[in-house]
Amino acid sequence: MPGAAFFDLDRTLLQGGTGPHLSQAMAELGLVPRSLPGQGLLFKAFDLFGENLPSIFLARQATLVARGKDSKSFDQAAINAAEVIAGHIHPFALALIEQHKAEGRLTVMATTTPTHLIKPLADRLGFDHVIATRYNTKDDGTFDGSIRGPFVWSTGKLAAVKHFAEQHDIDLLESYAYSDSIFDLPLLEAVGQPAAVNPDPRLSVYAVARRWPIVHFDVSPGVLKIPVVGIELQRFLFEGLRSTWFPCARFDVAGIENIPRHGPVILVGNHRSYFDAVAMANVVRQSGRAARFLGKKEMFDIPVLGPFFAAAGGIRVDRGEGGAESYDMAALALTGGEMVGLLPEATIPRGEAFFDPELKGKSGAARLAALSRAPVIPVGMWGTEKVWPRSSSMPNLLNLAHPPTVTIRVGKPVELKYRSPAADTKRIMSAIAELLPPESRDRHVPTDDELRSTYPNGRLPDES
């Protein structure tokens, strides 16, 4: 038997709850009072801490508010609310729903929220089915104040899911379930692939103990957010890489305001040193955003550090396999409104190529831009090689008396044509080059010592 994918709604598919949006839509049509005593406080507590017994009590009492009203009188309110709520659904949740569909699984919204209020949203999001609390109606079509079938919460939700599975020949051990709430533990334990999504504190502890994946649909798959506080691991990493912790270099940064505060962005820079990672980290940190950086697979293959890079938002690039998987992950991040960072040169140029004023890059950034129409923001870095030349296995952290200056300039979006990846790549690399100091455009014949600084271990090819 095939499996299915069951998704909770509130604090799972969206950051907070649907209660405020549904209440407003019903109030605007005169179906419910504008506000009930304590309702706003309960909604706020739910958004911050997750499901709680008072909020569930309120949900059960909602049947009394609907009693005596025509069941169809809520249709327009449900449609109006669906339009608003759909704008708050996490983009990566939508991508996961589509992934399950592509893999042949039924997708099911399983929520305590009444069916008559949430069915339009489930349809709008593309779910195959919805399992929700059903209000009982009289022969005349009005609600009678009772619930038909189980109250779809905790063990009641599991009972409803089991009934659905029997009806549709679904194997729960082959199924997935996603929820934020400790009260959905019965369902999560019943499926073969449970996941704690933006979990409340108690579910966080339980998920860690059971080694269940803890995921967040507001960030790219695999990105770690610190449980309970919900802050990305990357933020802590970048705080540790801030310029003030590196007295071996002076940082001269300008143009951060050119990075859009929201929406998809492609951040591109030149590559001169392993210290470029620190320089770019400071650019991203000062922008107030997070970024998904593409990096060589060798970095991700390092024990312990590799998984850490991935959890901090890194995207593994395997050029031996064509980089298709990394391209897809970067495209997904952009679709989700995130910032993607990459160095089009892919590797630090060696030998005379390191001193060539004309920068040459691969077409990945241009192709991503054509696909997503995300703005491409150029970053020019200069002086990082003086802190950590390629010839050295470690940066020079002891140069405190006369630290070199690392110059970082962030430019305005590159004007692209989207017709030729090769031509747009040249435009991107030219935009980066224009941000570098005038000395970068001087052609000169490098000395042997300068050439050695561009090779690992400081050996020229003919000296190996």
C-alpha positions as CSV (number, residue, x, y, z in Angstrom):
1,M,0.0,0.0,0.0
2,P,1.2,3.5,-0.7
3,G,1.8,6.2,1.9
4,A,0.5,9.7,2.3
5,A,1.8,13.0,3.6
6,F,-0.2,14.6,6.5
7,F,0.4,18.3,7.2
8,D,-0.8,20.2,10.3
9,L,-1.8,23.8,9.5
10,D,-1.3,26.3,12.3
11,R,2.4,27.1,13.1
12,T,3.4,24.4,10.6
13,L,2.4,25.6,7.2
14,L,2.6,29.2,8.3
15,Q,4.4,31.0,11.1
16,G,1.4,31.7,13.4
17,G,-2.2,30.6,13.5
18,T,-5.1,31.0,11.2
19,G,-7.5,32.1,14.0
20,P,-7.1,35.8,13.6
21,H,-7.6,35.7,9.9
22,L,-10.7,33.5,10.1
23,S,-12.1,35.6,12.9
24,Q,-11.7,38.8,11.0
25,A,-13.2,37.3,7.8
26,M,-16.3,36.1,9.8
27,A,-16.6,39.4,11.7
28,E,-16.6,41.4,8.5
29,L,-19.6,39.5,7.3
30,G,-21.4,39.8,10.7
31,L,-21.2,36.1,11.5
32,V,-19.3,36.5,14.8
33,P,-18.6,39.3,17.2
34,R,-15.6,41.5,16.5
35,S,-13.8,40.1,19.5
36,L,-14.4,37.7,22.4
37,P,-13.0,38.4,25.8
38,G,-9.3,37.2,26.0
39,Q,-9.4,36.1,22.3
40,G,-6.5,38.3,21.2
41,L,-4.3,37.2,24.1
42,L,-5.0,33.6,23.3
43,F,-4.1,34.1,19.7
44,K,-0.8,35.8,20.7
45,A,0.1,33.0,23.1
46,F,-0.6,30.5,20.4
47,D,1.7,32.2,17.9
48,L,4.5,32.5,20.5
49,F,4.3,29.1,22.3
50,G,2.2,26.8,20.3
51,E,-1.0,25.0,21.0
52,N,-2.3,25.1,24.5
53,L,-5.4,23.9,26.4
54,P,-7.1,27.3,26.5
55,S,-6.9,27.6,22.7
56,I,-8.3,24.2,22.3
57,F,-11.1,24.9,24.7
58,L,-11.9,28.0,22.6
59,A,-11.9,25.9,19.4
60,R,-14.4,23.5,20.9
61,Q,-16.7,26.3,22.0
62,A,-16.8,27.7,18.5
63,T,-19.5,25.2,17.7
64,L,-21.8,27.2,20.0
65,V,-21.0,30.4,18.1
66,A,-22.0,28.7,14.9
67,R,-25.2,27.1,16.3
68,G,-28.3,28.1,14.5
69,K,-26.5,29.6,11.5
70,D,-26.8,28.3,8.0
71,S,-23.8,26.1,7.2
72,K,-23.4,27.8,3.8
73,S,-23.4,31.3,5.3
74,F,-19.7,30.8,6.2
75,D,-18.6,30.0,2.6
76,Q,-17.7,33.5,1.6
77,A,-15.8,34.1,4.8
78,A,-13.8,30.9,4.3
79,I,-12.9,32.0,0.7
80,N,-11.9,35.5,1.9
81,A,-9.8,34.1,4.7
82,A,-8.1,31.6,2.3
83,E,-7.0,34.4,0.1
84,V,-5.3,36.2,3.0
85,I,-3.9,33.0,4.7
86,A,-2.4,31.7,1.4
87,G,-0.1,34.7,1.4
88,H,1.3,33.6,4.8
89,I,2.1,30.0,3.8
90,H,5.8,29.2,3.9
91,P,7.1,28.8,0.4
92,F,9.2,25.7,1.2
93,A,6.0,24.0,2.6
94,L,4.4,24.5,-0.8
95,A,7.5,23.0,-2.5
96,L,7.4,20.0,-0.2
97,I,3.7,19.4,-0.9
98,E,4.5,19.4,-4.6
99,Q,7.5,17.0,-4.0
100,H,5.2,14.5,-2.2
101,K,2.7,14.7,-5.1
102,A,5.5,14.1,-7.6
103,E,6.6,11.0,-5.7
104,G,3.0,9.6,-5.9
105,R,1.7,10.3,-2.3
106,L,-1.6,11.8,-1.4
107,T,-1.2,15.1,0.4
108,V,-3.6,15.7,3.3
109,M,-4.2,18.7,5.5
110,A,-5.0,17.4,9.0
111,T,-6.2,20.2,11.2
112,T,-8.5,21.0,14.2
113,T,-9.9,23.9,12.3
114,P,-13.5,23.2,11.1
115,T,-13.9,21.8,7.6
116,H,-16.3,24.5,6.4
117,L,-13.8,27.2,7.3
118,I,-10.6,25.6,6.0
119,K,-11.6,23.6,2.9
120,P,-11.2,26.6,0.5
121,L,-7.6,27.1,1.8
122,A,-6.7,23.4,1.4
123,D,-8.0,23.5,-2.2
124,R,-6.1,26.7,-2.9
125,L,-2.9,25.1,-1.6
126,G,-3.3,22.1,-3.8
127,F,-4.0,19.4,-1.1
128,D,-5.6,16.2,-2.3
129,H,-7.8,15.9,0.8
130,V,-8.5,17.7,4.1
131,I,-9.1,16.0,7.5
132,A,-10.8,18.6,9.8
133,T,-13.4,18.9,12.5
134,R,-16.9,18.7,11.1
135,Y,-19.8,20.5,12.7
136,N,-23.1,18.7,12.7
137,T,-26.1,20.2,10.9
138,K,-29.9,19.8,11.2
139,D,-32.1,18.8,8.4
140,D,-32.6,22.5,7.4
141,G,-28.8,22.9,6.9
142,T,-28.2,24.9,10.1
143,F,-25.5,24.0,12.6
144,D,-26.9,22.4,15.7
145,G,-23.9,23.2,18.0
146,S,-22.4,19.7,18.1
147,I,-19.5,17.9,16.4
148,R,-20.0,15.1,13.9
149,G,-17.3,12.5,14.3
150,P,-14.1,13.0,16.2
151,F,-12.8,16.4,17.3
152,V,-9.7,16.4,15.1
153,W,-7.1,17.1,17.8
154,S,-4.6,14.8,19.6
155,T,-5.9,11.3,19.7
156,G,-9.0,12.5,17.8
157,K,-6.8,13.6,14.9
158,L,-5.1,10.2,14.9
159,A,-8.5,8.5,14.8
160,A,-9.6,10.6,11.9
161,V,-6.3,9.9,10.0
162,K,-6.7,6.1,10.7
163,H,-10.2,6.2,9.3
164,F,-9.0,8.1,6.2
165,A,-6.1,5.6,5.8
166,E,-8.6,2.7,5.8
167,Q,-10.9,4.4,3.3
168,H,-8.0,5.2,0.9
169,D,-5.9,2.1,1.4
170,I,-3.0,4.1,2.9
171,D,-0.1,2.5,4.8
172,L,0.7,4.8,7.7
173,L,4.1,3.2,8.2
174,E,4.9,4.4,4.6
175,S,3.5,7.9,5.4
176,Y,4.9,11.2,6.5
177,A,3.5,13.6,9.1
178,Y,4.4,17.2,9.9
179,S,3.4,19.1,12.9
180,D,4.6,21.7,15.5
181,S,2.6,20.5,18.4
182,I,3.2,18.1,21.2
183,F,-0.5,17.3,21.1
184,D,0.0,15.7,17.7
185,L,2.4,13.2,19.2
186,P,-0.1,10.3,18.6
187,L,-0.2,11.0,14.9
188,L,3.6,11.6,14.6
189,E,4.3,8.3,16.4
190,A,1.8,6.4,14.1
191,V,3.6,7.2,10.8
192,G,6.9,5.9,9.5
193,Q,8.4,9.3,8.7
194,P,7.5,12.0,11.4
195,A,8.9,15.5,11.4
196,A,8.7,18.2,14.0
197,V,8.1,21.5,12.2
198,N,8.8,24.8,14.1
199,P,8.2,22.6,17.2
200,D,6.9,23.9,20.5
201,P,9.4,23.5,23.4
202,R,8.0,20.1,24.5
203,L,7.9,18.6,21.0
204,S,11.5,19.9,20.5
205,V,12.8,17.9,23.4
206,Y,10.8,14.8,22.4
207,A,12.0,15.1,18.7
208,V,15.7,15.4,19.8
209,A,15.2,12.3,22.1
210,R,13.6,10.3,19.3
211,R,16.1,11.6,16.6
212,W,13.2,12.9,14.5
213,P,14.1,15.6,12.0
214,I,13.4,19.2,13.2
215,V,12.6,21.3,10.2
216,H,11.4,24.8,9.4
217,F,9.4,25.6,6.3
218,D,10.5,29.3,6.3
219,V,14.1,28.3,5.3
220,S,15.7,26.0,2.8
221,P,15.6,22.3,3.5
222,G,18.4,21.2,5.7
223,V,19.0,24.6,7.3
224,L,19.1,24.4,11.1
225,K,17.3,26.8,13.4
226,I,18.1,26.7,17.1
227,P,15.1,24.9,18.8
228,V,12.7,27.1,20.8
229,V,14.4,30.4,20.0
230,G,14.0,29.8,16.2
231,I,17.2,31.6,15.2
232,E,19.3,30.3,12.3
233,L,22.6,28.6,13.1
234,Q,24.1,30.8,10.4
235,R,23.5,33.9,12.5
236,F,25.6,32.6,15.3
237,L,28.3,31.5,12.9
238,F,28.5,34.9,11.2
239,E,28.6,36.6,14.6
240,G,31.8,34.6,15.2
241,L,33.2,35.8,11.9
242,R,32.5,39.5,12.4
243,S,35.4,41.8,11.5
244,T,36.0,42.9,15.0
245,W,37.2,39.3,15.9
246,F,40.0,39.6,13.2
247,P,42.5,42.3,14.3
248,C,44.8,40.8,11.7
249,A,42.9,42.8,9.0
250,R,41.2,46.2,8.6
251,F,37.9,45.9,6.9
252,D,36.7,48.7,4.6
253,V,33.1,47.9,3.6
254,A,30.7,50.1,1.6
255,G,27.5,49.6,-0.4
256,I,25.6,47.3,1.9
257,E,22.5,49.3,1.2
258,N,22.4,48.0,-2.3
259,I,21.3,44.5,-1.1
260,P,17.5,44.3,-1.0
261,R,16.1,43.7,2.4
262,H,13.6,41.2,1.2
263,G,12.9,38.8,-1.6
264,P,15.2,36.7,-3.8
265,V,18.8,38.0,-4.3
266,I,21.9,36.5,-6.0
267,L,25.1,37.8,-4.3
268,V,28.2,37.3,-6.4
269,G,31.9,38.1,-5.7
270,N,35.4,37.6,-7.0
271,H,37.6,34.9,-5.5
272,R,41.2,35.8,-4.3
273,S,41.6,33.9,-1.0
274,Y,40.2,31.5,1.5
275,F,39.6,34.6,3.6
276,D,36.9,35.6,1.1
277,A,34.5,33.5,3.2
278,V,35.0,35.8,6.2
279,A,34.6,38.9,3.9
280,M,31.4,37.7,2.4
281,A,30.1,36.6,5.9
282,N,30.5,40.2,7.0
283,V,28.6,41.5,4.0
284,V,25.7,39.1,4.7
285,R,25.7,39.9,8.4
286,Q,25.6,43.6,7.8
287,S,22.8,43.2,5.3
288,G,20.6,41.8,8.1
289,R,19.8,38.7,6.1
290,A,20.8,35.1,5.8
291,A,22.3,33.5,2.6
292,R,22.7,30.1,1.0
293,F,26.3,29.9,-0.2
294,L,27.4,27.5,-2.8
295,G,30.7,25.7,-2.0
296,K,32.9,22.9,-3.2
297,K,31.9,19.4,-2.2
298,E,35.3,18.9,-0.6
299,M,34.2,21.4,2.2
300,F,31.0,19.4,2.9
301,D,32.9,16.1,2.9
302,I,35.0,17.1,5.9
303,P,33.9,15.1,9.0
304,V,31.9,17.1,11.5
305,L,32.5,20.4,9.7
306,G,30.7,19.3,6.5
307,P,27.3,18.7,8.2
308,F,27.9,22.0,10.1
309,F,28.3,23.9,6.8
310,A,25.1,22.4,5.4
311,A,23.2,23.1,8.6
312,A,24.4,26.7,8.4
313,G,22.9,27.1,5.0
314,G,25.7,25.9,2.6
315,I,24.9,24.3,-0.7
316,R,27.2,21.5,-1.7
317,V,28.5,21.7,-5.3
318,D,29.7,18.5,-7.0
319,R,31.2,19.7,-10.2
320,G,32.0,16.1,-11.1
321,E,28.3,15.4,-11.5
322,G,27.6,18.7,-13.3
323,G,26.3,20.6,-10.3
324,A,22.7,19.9,-11.2
325,E,21.6,19.2,-7.6
326,S,23.2,22.4,-6.2
327,Y,21.6,24.4,-9.0
328,D,18.2,23.0,-8.1
329,M,18.7,23.8,-4.4
330,A,19.8,27.3,-5.2
331,A,16.8,27.8,-7.5
332,L,14.5,26.5,-4.7
333,A,16.1,28.9,-2.2
334,L,15.4,31.8,-4.6
335,T,11.8,30.7,-5.2
336,G,11.4,30.8,-1.4
337,G,12.6,34.4,-1.4
338,E,16.1,33.7,0.1
339,M,19.5,35.2,-0.8
340,V,22.0,32.9,-2.6
341,G,25.7,33.6,-2.6
342,L,28.3,32.3,-5.0
343,L,31.7,33.1,-6.4
344,P,31.4,32.6,-10.2
345,E,35.2,32.0,-10.6
346,A,34.5,28.8,-8.6
347,T,38.1,28.5,-7.5
348,I,41.0,30.9,-6.7
349,P,42.8,31.6,-10.0
350,R,46.4,30.3,-10.1
351,G,49.5,31.6,-11.6
352,E,49.2,34.5,-14.1
353,A,45.4,34.1,-14.2
354,F,45.4,35.5,-10.7
355,F,46.8,38.8,-11.9
356,D,44.6,39.0,-15.0
357,P,42.5,42.2,-14.8
358,E,39.7,40.5,-16.8
359,L,37.7,38.3,-14.4
360,K,36.3,35.1,-15.9
361,G,33.4,33.1,-14.3
362,K,31.1,30.2,-14.8
363,S,27.5,30.8,-15.9
364,G,25.6,29.5,-12.8
365,A,24.7,33.0,-11.5
366,A,23.5,34.1,-14.9
367,R,21.4,31.0,-15.4
368,L,19.8,31.4,-11.9
369,A,19.1,35.0,-12.6
370,A,17.4,34.1,-15.9
371,L,15.3,31.5,-14.1
372,S,14.3,33.5,-11.1
373,R,14.6,37.1,-12.3
374,A,16.3,37.8,-8.9
375,P,18.6,40.8,-8.8
376,V,22.3,40.0,-9.1
377,I,24.3,42.1,-6.6
378,P,28.1,42.3,-7.3
379,V,30.6,42.3,-4.5
380,G,34.3,43.3,-5.2
381,M,36.8,42.0,-2.6
382,W,40.5,43.1,-2.5
383,G,43.2,42.4,0.0
384,T,41.9,39.1,1.3
385,E,44.9,37.4,-0.2
386,K,47.2,39.5,2.0
387,V,45.5,37.9,5.1
388,W,45.4,34.4,3.7
389,P,47.3,33.7,0.5
390,R,46.6,30.4,-1.2
391,S,50.2,29.4,-0.6
392,S,49.5,29.2,3.2
393,S,47.5,26.6,4.9
394,M,46.4,29.1,7.6
395,P,45.7,32.8,7.7
396,N,48.2,35.2,9.2
397,L,46.4,35.9,12.4
398,L,49.5,37.4,14.1
399,N,49.9,40.4,11.8
400,L,48.6,42.9,14.4
401,A,51.1,45.7,14.1
402,H,50.5,46.4,10.4
403,P,47.3,44.6,9.4
404,P,46.4,44.8,5.7
405,T,43.2,46.5,4.5
406,V,40.5,44.3,3.1
407,T,38.4,46.4,0.8
408,I,34.8,45.3,0.1
409,R,32.5,47.1,-2.2
410,V,28.9,46.1,-2.9
411,G,27.4,47.4,-6.1
412,K,24.0,48.0,-7.6
413,P,22.1,45.3,-9.4
414,V,23.7,44.1,-12.6
415,E,21.7,44.9,-15.8
416,L,21.2,41.6,-17.5
417,K,19.6,40.7,-20.8
418,Y,18.6,37.1,-20.0
419,R,19.2,35.9,-23.5
420,S,22.7,34.4,-23.3
421,P,24.2,33.0,-20.1
422,A,27.7,33.6,-21.5
423,A,27.0,37.2,-22.3
424,D,25.3,37.8,-18.9
425,T,28.2,36.2,-17.1
426,K,30.5,38.7,-18.8
427,R,28.3,41.5,-17.6
428,I,28.4,40.1,-14.0
429,M,32.1,39.7,-14.0
430,S,32.6,43.2,-15.4
431,A,30.4,44.6,-12.7
432,I,32.5,42.9,-10.0
433,A,35.7,44.1,-11.6
434,E,34.5,47.7,-11.6
435,L,34.2,47.6,-7.8
436,L,37.8,46.7,-7.4
437,P,40.5,49.4,-6.8
438,P,42.3,51.0,-9.8
439,E,45.4,48.8,-9.2
440,S,43.4,45.7,-10.1
441,R,43.2,47.0,-13.7
442,D,47.0,47.4,-14.1
443,R,48.7,44.7,-16.1
444,H,52.1,43.6,-14.9
445,V,54.3,40.6,-15.1
446,P,54.2,38.9,-11.7
447,T,57.4,37.9,-10.0
448,D,58.1,34.3,-9.1
449,D,57.3,35.0,-5.5
450,E,54.0,36.5,-6.5
451,L,53.2,33.5,-8.6
452,R,54.2,31.1,-5.8
453,S,51.7,32.8,-3.5
454,T,48.8,31.7,-5.8
455,Y,49.7,28.0,-5.6
456,P,49.1,25.5,-2.7
457,N,52.2,25.2,-0.6
458,G,53.8,28.0,-2.5
459,R,55.3,25.7,-5.2
460,L,55.2,26.5,-8.9
461,P,54.0,23.7,-11.2
462,D,57.6,23.1,-12.5
463,E,58.9,22.9,-8.9
464,S,56.6,20.1,-7.8
